[in-house]
């Protein structure tokens, strides 16, 4: 069993809520617009963290931060990028990748809109964790967590909070 925390669009801030909401997670997945390498360093001091860069990030903030990540956890294939669109309106360049990789979960950010739904066309769980930083039109910060247990995704939970309670790095 692996507990996973998902976040996006921190834009240079670290929400203090990660320390309680993600306290039992085994890994954090950050779907881009990290904002500053210190955000990534802070997250990595807390938990193992895998991240993709977003359109507002320095693409060279860390050697292991790419535009598209393929992660496998307990035989669950996760595909993560920053700008991905949403069901029925994905970025066109992603559709061939979905068909080839056949992920079980697709994670993206960018929209600052929390959206989680099952995509029947591509047969995966779509997760956009919304935004957890100050920057943007969103009214609340959001974080997502779930459990992968022997290929089963379960116990999905969302936290929303005052976006201005995050700490700027």
C-alpha positions as CSV (number, residue, x, y, z in Angstrom):
1,X,0.0,0.0,0.0
2,X,1.3,3.4,-1.0
3,X,-0.1,6.7,0.1
4,X,0.2,9.5,-2.5
5,X,-0.2,13.3,-2.1
6,X,-0.8,15.4,-5.1
7,X,-0.4,19.2,-5.5
8,X,0.1,21.8,-8.2
9,X,0.6,25.5,-8.9
10,X,2.3,26.4,-5.6
11,X,3.9,29.4,-7.4
12,X,6.7,29.8,-4.8
13,X,4.7,29.0,-1.6
14,X,4.5,26.0,0.6
15,X,1.1,25.4,2.1
16,X,1.6,24.6,5.8
17,X,-1.4,22.2,5.4
18,X,1.0,19.7,3.7
19,X,2.5,18.9,7.1
20,X,-0.8,17.5,8.4
21,X,-2.7,16.5,5.3
22,X,0.4,14.7,3.7
23,X,1.9,13.5,7.0
24,X,1.2,9.9,6.2
25,X,1.9,9.9,2.5
26,X,4.8,8.0,1.1
27,X,5.4,10.3,-1.9
28,X,4.3,13.7,-3.1
29,X,3.5,14.3,-6.8
30,X,3.8,18.0,-7.8
31,X,2.1,18.8,-11.2
32,X,4.1,21.9,-12.0
33,X,4.3,25.7,-11.5
34,X,6.5,25.0,-8.5
35,X,7.7,28.6,-8.5
36,X,11.1,28.3,-7.0
37,X,13.6,25.5,-6.4
38,X,13.4,26.1,-2.6
39,X,9.7,24.9,-2.7
40,X,11.0,21.7,-4.2
41,X,13.8,21.4,-1.7
42,X,11.3,22.1,1.2
43,X,9.0,19.4,-0.1
44,X,11.9,16.9,-0.5
45,X,13.1,17.5,3.1
46,X,9.6,16.5,4.2
47,X,8.7,13.6,1.8
48,X,10.0,11.9,-1.3
49,X,8.8,14.3,-4.1
50,X,8.5,13.8,-7.9
51,X,7.7,16.9,-9.9
52,X,7.2,18.2,-13.4
53,X,7.9,21.8,-14.4
54,X,5.2,24.1,-15.4
55,X,4.9,27.1,-17.8
56,X,6.0,29.5,-15.0
57,X,9.0,27.4,-13.9
58,X,12.7,27.5,-14.7
59,X,13.1,24.3,-16.7
60,X,16.5,23.8,-15.1
61,X,15.5,24.0,-11.5
62,X,16.5,20.3,-10.9
63,X,17.9,17.6,-13.1
64,X,15.0,15.2,-12.3
65,X,12.2,17.7,-13.1
66,X,10.9,17.1,-16.6
67,X,7.9,18.2,-18.6
68,X,6.3,14.8,-18.6
69,X,6.8,12.0,-16.0
70,X,5.9,8.4,-16.1
71,X,5.7,6.9,-12.6
72,X,4.7,3.3,-11.7
73,X,3.6,2.6,-8.1
74,X,2.4,-0.9,-7.2
75,X,1.6,-1.7,-10.9
76,X,-0.4,1.5,-11.3
77,X,0.9,3.6,-14.2
78,X,0.8,7.4,-13.5
79,X,1.4,10.0,-16.2
80,X,2.0,13.5,-15.0
81,X,2.5,16.9,-16.8
82,X,1.6,20.5,-16.1
83,X,-0.6,21.6,-19.1
84,X,-2.8,18.6,-19.9
85,X,-6.3,19.9,-20.5
86,X,-9.2,17.8,-19.2
87,X,-11.4,15.0,-20.4
88,X,-12.7,15.6,-23.9
89,X,-10.3,18.5,-24.3
90,X,-6.8,17.2,-23.7
91,X,-3.8,18.8,-25.2
92,X,-3.6,17.1,-28.6
93,X,0.0,16.0,-28.2
94,X,-1.0,13.9,-25.2
95,X,-3.6,11.7,-26.8
96,X,-1.0,9.5,-28.7
97,X,0.9,9.2,-25.4
98,X,-2.3,8.0,-23.6
99,X,-2.9,5.4,-26.3
100,X,0.7,4.1,-26.1
101,X,1.4,4.3,-22.4
102,X,-2.1,3.4,-21.2
103,X,-1.8,5.1,-17.8
104,X,-4.2,4.2,-14.9
105,X,-4.0,7.8,-13.6
106,X,-3.3,11.0,-15.5
107,X,-2.3,14.1,-13.3
108,X,-2.0,17.6,-14.5
109,X,-2.3,21.2,-13.2
110,X,-2.3,24.6,-14.8
111,X,-6.0,25.4,-14.7
112,X,-6.1,26.1,-10.9
113,X,-9.4,24.2,-10.9
114,X,-9.8,21.1,-8.9
115,X,-11.2,18.3,-11.1
116,X,-11.2,14.6,-10.5
117,X,-13.1,12.2,-12.8
118,X,-12.9,8.9,-14.5
119,X,-12.2,9.2,-18.2
120,X,-14.0,6.3,-20.0
121,X,-12.5,7.1,-23.4
122,X,-8.9,6.6,-22.2
123,X,-9.7,4.3,-19.2
124,X,-7.9,6.3,-16.5
125,X,-8.6,8.4,-13.5
126,X,-8.1,12.1,-14.3
127,X,-6.8,14.3,-11.4
128,X,-6.1,18.0,-11.5
129,X,-5.4,18.9,-7.8
130,X,-6.2,22.6,-8.4
131,X,-3.8,25.1,-7.0
132,X,-2.2,25.4,-3.6
133,X,-0.4,28.8,-3.9
134,X,-1.5,32.4,-3.7
135,X,-1.2,33.3,-7.4
136,X,-4.3,32.9,-9.6
137,X,-8.0,33.4,-9.6
138,X,-8.8,30.4,-7.3
139,X,-10.5,31.3,-4.0
140,X,-9.2,28.4,-2.0
141,X,-6.0,26.2,-2.0
142,X,-6.5,22.5,-2.6
143,X,-4.5,19.3,-2.1
144,X,-5.4,15.8,-3.0
145,X,-4.3,12.4,-1.5
146,X,-5.2,8.8,-2.3
147,X,-4.0,5.3,-1.7
148,X,-2.7,2.7,-4.2
149,X,-3.2,-0.8,-2.9
150,X,-2.4,-3.7,-5.3
151,X,-3.5,-1.8,-8.4
152,X,-6.6,-0.4,-6.7
153,X,-6.9,3.3,-6.2
154,X,-8.9,4.1,-3.0
155,X,-9.4,6.5,-0.2
156,X,-9.2,9.7,-2.4
157,X,-9.5,12.8,-0.2
158,X,-9.4,16.5,-0.9
159,X,-8.4,19.3,1.4
160,X,-9.4,22.9,0.7
161,X,-7.9,25.8,2.7
162,X,-7.4,29.6,2.7
163,X,-4.9,30.0,-0.1
164,X,-3.2,32.9,1.7
165,X,-2.2,30.6,4.6
166,X,0.7,29.2,2.6
167,X,4.2,30.5,3.3
168,X,6.2,32.3,0.6
169,X,9.7,30.9,0.1
